[in-house]
Amino acid sequence: MRKLALLAILVATSLPSLAGPVTVHFVSFSNTGQWQDGYPYYVYVQGSGLMPVMCDDYVHGGTTDYVWLANETNLGSKDLSQTRFGDLNGALTLYDEAGWLLLQTGVQPIGQWKNMNTATWNIFDPSSPCDSSCAFWLAAAQDEANKGFPGINFNLVGILTPTDKNDPNPDDPQEFMYLEGGVGPTAITKGGSTLGPGAPEPGTLVLLLTGVTILWRRLEMS
């Protein structure tokens, strides 16, 4: 019994910690494979598995299979010190507008998601392209801001920011926003398999199971 308790402790302590930066693995753009189509992009996040995310950073790009370290911010905390645009004038309102748009993807048809992501880009970079559909959502977000976002829970919105948030290289990783708790588009196809939010990255799962096996054998020998 003591061995089982010790194994449980060892397994728990071997799991990825979210206290510091997390590893982000960029899996794909939207199911169409076009970055211009915006939300949802898909990333593996250490400790969270596969996640659909919205890009809020029009300047930075990055490519699929790119891996980097990122800080996680909960928008409800109002602490934007680790975010890419936290130093902008009125940054909290800008992030709240973007967060509101992301939350609306849960109740709006998929045909609007591209326009909503384009509006999100324009919130932080007014020089980014914005057609009439984008302008509609941009105005809607600004109108909600003027009302004070009634009934909106921004604790449901997370932000993934590269640890080098001020990196000027446009080819380096962008910032992403996501819905907490795996809410959002449920699956993509990768390598013939269907993967959904929360699905562990295969390599990570193998390493974890291998580690557990080694720990168990050591306990049996002790």
Phi, psi and omega per residue, in radians:
M1 nan -0.705 3.127
R2 -1.123 -0.624 3.125
K3 -1.134 -0.707 3.122
L4 -1.118 -0.719 3.122
A5 -1.114 -0.724 3.128
L6 -1.139 -0.683 3.104
L7 -1.081 -0.739 3.132
A8 -1.056 -0.703 3.131
I9 -1.152 -0.767 -3.122
L10 -1.111 -0.728 3.115
V11 -1.103 -0.789 -3.116
A12 -1.062 -0.724 -3.107
T13 -1.328 -0.276 3.119
S14 -1.538 -0.210 3.129
L15 -1.245 2.648 -3.129
P16 -1.023 2.405 3.110
S17 -1.674 2.466 3.121
L18 -1.754 0.175 -3.088
A19 -1.221 -0.591 3.140
G20 -1.983 -2.819 3.118
P21 -1.016 2.583 3.118
V22 -1.980 2.695 3.090
T23 -1.461 2.269 3.123
V24 -2.036 2.259 3.112
H25 -2.052 1.960 -3.114
F26 -1.335 1.991 -3.053
V27 -1.555 -0.884 -3.071
S28 -2.852 2.808 2.903
F29 -1.326 -2.920 -3.137
S30 -1.023 2.981 -3.083
N31 -0.999 -0.355 3.102
T32 -1.365 -0.294 -3.132
G33 1.440 0.132 -3.111
Q34 -1.887 2.162 -3.121
W35 -1.120 -0.511 -3.110
Q36 -1.135 -0.344 -3.118
D37 -1.380 -0.124 2.997
G38 1.098 -2.537 -3.025
Y39 -0.969 2.347 0.017
P40 -1.725 2.354 2.824
Y41 -1.517 2.900 -3.140
Y42 -2.243 2.348 3.088
V43 -2.373 2.622 2.890
Y44 -1.582 2.308 3.096
V45 -2.101 2.275 3.124
Q46 -0.888 2.158 3.098
G47 1.509 -0.178 -3.102
S48 -2.136 -0.299 -3.128
G49 1.422 -2.716 -3.103
L50 -1.300 2.318 -3.092
M51 -2.372 2.403 2.961
P52 -1.401 2.363 -3.091
V53 -2.370 2.742 3.057
M54 -1.927 2.312 3.115
C55 -1.457 2.256 3.100
D56 -1.921 0.124 -2.975
D57 -2.101 1.717 -3.053
Y58 -1.299 -0.466 -3.040
V59 -1.328 -0.779 -3.086
H60 -1.488 2.632 -3.083
G61 -2.061 -1.422 -3.030
G62 1.442 2.797 -3.117
T63 -2.196 2.855 3.100
T64 -1.092 2.602 -3.066
D65 1.284 0.067 3.050
Y66 -1.238 2.436 3.141
V67 -2.188 2.350 3.138
W68 -2.662 3.009 3.072
L69 -1.707 2.451 -3.119
A70 -2.411 2.604 2.984
N71 -1.615 2.495 3.123
E72 -1.785 2.365 3.098
T73 -2.247 2.307 2.997
N74 -1.595 2.148 -3.058
L75 -1.056 -0.544 -3.136
G76 -1.131 -0.351 3.129
S77 -1.253 -0.392 -3.102
K78 1.164 0.129 3.091
D79 -1.635 1.849 -3.067
L80 -1.858 0.331 -3.035
S81 -1.104 -0.450 -3.105
Q82 -1.767 0.060 -3.090
T83 -1.557 2.832 -3.083
R84 -1.232 -0.604 -3.048
F85 -1.941 0.312 -3.081
G86 -1.141 -0.302 -3.126
D87 -1.598 -0.068 3.131
L88 -1.210 2.656 3.063
N89 -1.114 2.219 -3.120
G90 1.230 0.540 -3.028
A91 -1.005 -0.700 -3.091
L92 -1.099 -0.727 3.111
T93 -1.112 -0.705 3.133
L94 -1.094 -0.803 3.127
Y95 -1.169 -0.640 3.100
D96 -1.121 -0.677 3.087
E97 -1.093 -0.771 3.118
A98 -1.142 -0.716 3.108
G99 -1.108 -0.674 3.100
W100 -1.092 -0.743 3.113
L101 -1.086 -0.754 3.117
L102 -1.073 -0.739 3.115
L103 -1.102 -0.542 -3.132
Q104 -1.223 -0.336 3.111
T105 -1.103 -0.362 3.123
G106 -1.282 -0.302 -3.097
V107 -2.171 -0.052 3.138
Q108 -1.858 2.613 -3.132
P109 -1.108 2.671 -3.075
I110 -1.037 -0.458 3.134
G111 -1.130 -0.270 3.137
Q112 -1.685 -0.193 -3.016
W113 -1.102 -0.695 3.112
K114 -1.039 -0.777 -3.137
N115 -1.123 -0.642 -3.136
M116 -1.224 -0.660 3.090
N117 -1.211 -0.666 3.096
T118 -1.081 -0.675 3.092
A119 -1.133 -0.657 3.101
T120 -1.093 -0.761 3.066
W121 -1.000 -0.729 -3.068
N122 -1.231 -0.452 3.100
I123 -1.040 -0.784 -3.085
F124 -1.617 -0.317 3.131
D125 -2.451 1.507 -3.093
P126 -1.032 -0.230 3.111
S127 -1.487 -0.134 3.129
S128 -1.255 2.655 -3.100
P129 -1.011 2.439 -3.135
C130 -2.645 1.839 3.129
D131 -1.468 -2.966 -3.057
S132 -1.141 -0.601 3.123
S133 -1.209 -0.697 3.058
C134 -1.098 -0.784 -3.110
A135 -1.067 -0.598 3.108
F136 -1.057 -0.835 -3.102
W137 -1.277 -0.562 3.079
L138 -1.094 -0.775 3.120
A139 -1.153 -0.643 3.139
A140 -1.131 -0.731 3.120
A141 -1.143 -0.715 3.125
Q142 -1.156 -0.625 3.099
D143 -1.139 -0.721 3.087
E144 -1.114 -0.636 3.101
A145 -1.098 -0.725 3.123
N146 -1.114 -0.498 3.126
K147 -1.487 -0.200 -3.109
G148 1.532 0.351 3.126
F149 0.883 1.037 -3.108
P150 -1.062 2.301 3.056
G151 1.313 0.127 -3.103
I152 -1.635 2.258 3.119
N153 -1.798 1.739 -3.105
F154 -1.344 -0.062 3.007
N155 -1.178 -0.239 3.123
L156 -1.455 -0.060 -3.066
V157 -1.968 2.233 3.075
G158 -2.004 2.789 -3.132
I159 -2.288 2.309 3.077
L160 -1.934 2.002 -3.074
T161 -2.102 2.242 3.063
P162 -0.914 2.478 -3.103
T163 -1.031 -0.525 3.027
D164 -1.637 1.291 -2.998
K165 -1.148 -0.359 -3.110
N166 -1.751 0.273 3.139
D167 -1.034 2.111 -3.090
P168 -1.450 -0.177 -3.084
N169 -1.225 2.024 -3.090
P170 -1.181 -0.262 3.131
D171 -1.526 -0.077 -3.129
D172 -1.563 2.986 -2.942
P173 -1.005 2.566 3.083
Q174 -1.613 3.087 3.059
E175 -1.711 2.496 3.141
F176 -2.154 2.677 2.997
M177 -2.092 2.585 -3.093
Y178 -2.556 2.864 3.092
L179 -1.658 2.246 -3.128
E180 -1.128 2.621 3.034
G181 1.400 0.314 3.084
G182 1.264 0.306 3.112
V183 -1.310 2.434 3.091
G184 2.294 -2.926 3.131
P185 -0.924 2.472 -2.902
T186 -1.716 -0.320 -3.029
A187 -2.797 2.675 2.909
I188 -2.321 2.922 3.084
T189 -1.869 2.229 -3.129
K190 -2.451 2.113 3.101
G191 1.048 0.574 3.105
G192 1.470 -0.057 3.135
S193 -1.974 2.564 3.083
T194 -1.624 2.185 -3.094
L195 -2.065 2.484 3.134
G196 -2.236 3.007 3.121
P197 -0.939 2.371 -3.141
G198 1.580 -0.201 3.122
A199 -1.210 2.195 -3.119
P200 -1.213 2.520 3.067
E201 -1.106 2.298 -3.031
P202 -0.893 -0.792 -3.127
G203 -1.099 -0.679 3.130
T204 -1.143 -0.710 -3.130
L205 -1.146 -0.742 3.131
V206 -1.079 -0.768 3.136
L207 -1.093 -0.717 -3.126
L208 -1.131 -0.803 -3.138
L209 -1.130 -0.662 3.095
T210 -1.089 -0.761 3.125
G211 -1.083 -0.721 3.129
V212 -1.117 -0.730 3.134
T213 -1.066 -0.776 3.135
I214 -1.092 -0.748 3.139
L215 -1.090 -0.696 -3.110
W216 -1.154 -0.740 3.135
R217 -1.118 -0.676 3.112
R218 -1.104 -0.684 3.128
L219 -1.165 -0.654 3.139
E220 -1.148 -0.567 -3.094
M221 -1.430 -0.281 -3.077
S222 -1.427 nan nan
